[in-house]
Amino acid sequence: MIKIYDLSNNTLVGEISEEQFQFLHEHFEEESLDDRDYYLNQVTVDALAEAGADPGLIAVLSQALGGREEMDIRWTRE
C-alpha cells in the first residue's frame, strides 16, 4: 500500500493501492528520482478523473484537499 500525507502537517490523508499509485505517478511530474511529493489542486483531481483514474484514488485525493484550493501531498510505500 501507498500512504498519502498532507505535506504541510504530515497528516495521513489516505492509502492507495499500487495500481492507483502507478496511475498517479504516470500523470504527475517528478523533479528527481527521490521526489516523493506532488502539488495537488481540484483542477488536477478533475483531470485525473477524466483521464480514467480509479474512483477510490479520486476519493482519497478529494478528501485530502478537504475544500482547500491547493496543497502538496507526499507518499510513502509501506
Secondary structure, 3 states (H helix, E strand, C coil): CEEEEECCCCEEEEEECHHHHHHHHHHCCCCCCCCCEEEEEHHHHHHHHHCCCCHHHHHHHHHHHCCCCEEEEEEEEC
